[in-house]
Amino acid sequence: MKRFLTATAAVALLAGAAGAEEVKIGVILGFTGPLESITPAMAAGAELAMKEVSDSGKLLGGSTVTSIRGDSTCVDAAAATAAAERLVTTDKVNAIMGADCSGVTGAILANVAVPNGVVMISPSATSPGLSTAPDNGLFFRTAPSDARQGEIVRDILKEHGVKSIAITYTNNDYGKGLAESIERNWKEAGGTVTISAAHEDGKADYSAEVGALASAGGDVLVVAGYVDQGGSGIVRAALDTGAFSTFYFPDGMVGEKLNENFGAELNGSYGAYPGTDSPGAAKFQEMAAAAGFDGTSAFAPESYDAAALIMLAMQAAGSSNSADFAGKVMDVANAPGTEIYPGELAKALELIAAGEDVDYVGASAVELIGPGESAGSYREIEFRDGRYETVKFR
């Protein structure tokens, strides 16, 4: 059984309003860069949870929660590290919701979070390498590892009757890890990989890369890239030259920009990104709509959940200090306890304050396994009539 109310926690909670503080959570995401069209909804998701908790007045004797944003750029490790350093040393954040892309997440973890003892919960960093990164028990993620995504890609391709694939991937930790997972799972299932080749982001012309992919051939081109960057450049060149007509899109490629950039040209293509059809997902979508953003946007639910877990762990520890609450994240995320959904954070804070167990299910059906990462549920999409739509959940 989980027992939250230690003597220290009891003292903190009984202190009431006198002990109230301004809790600061850093929200570090790629507000510029190859995922900049996705990150606004991610930040909005996290900040929705923070507002819910602040408005409740039930966190740590009436403490408020403030979001302080930092730009990870998604791809520039030095810039991301500098942004995180500012959040920790200048803004004095109590924890970090982020980062987003795997490479910058690893850099922030190693260079800022671990040296300063700050909890990080990423909603979207999926590299398998992060599962074994030295983290002193400080790093968690509400997104599943790409070790799991490779299995999902395999299953979807098989169901579409695909025999051979070509893979193009963005040349970074995310792209490499995902491409390796896809290739391994696909080959183990008896499929053929004609080529697996990296591409660089930020180029104006991808004709050479597409030429190599076209020469290798394949039933489907798997584009393990970024929707606001080289991934879309590869797709445009492939369509313009007739190299491929059917594409598979992993999580980094799924966003409204995909509809805007290509529309009906992608009819018949498909893909998947983390998501569930749980009651929590539906509730979150309602809350997001009321707040003015799209609750189905990639990693927005996971961002709400990441922020929620940080705050519930603080309540469980009776402290906003990362050293105190890091050990409570897994407790509040998993059974046993009262299941908690979006919009029920005040209820969760009350239960924890009363010494009760909570099992945070949240917007993405949270279940943290292994080193503290999501077990992994996915939303499968398919392009029909010029837009992608959800066809099933896995």
Secondary structure, 3 states (H helix, E strand, C coil): CCCCCCHHHHHHHHCHHHHCCEEEEEEEECCCCCCCCCHHHHHHHHHHHHHHHHHHCCCCCCCEEEEEEEECCCCCHHHHHHHHHHHHHHCCCCEEEECCCHHHHHHHHHHHHHHHCCEEEECCCCCHHHHHCCCCCCEEEEEECHHHHHHHHHHHHHHCCCCEEEEEEECCHHHHHHHHHHHHHHHHCCCEEEEEEEECCCCCCCHHHHHHHHHHCCCEEEEECCCCCHHHHHHHHHHHHCCCCCEEECHHHCCHHHHHHHHHHHCCCEEEEECCCCHHHHHHHHHHHHHCCCCCCCCHHHHHHHHHHHHHHHHHHCCCCHHHHHHHHHHHHCCCCEEECCCCHHHHHHHHHCCCCEEECCCCCCCEECCCEECCCEEEEEEECCEEEEEEEC
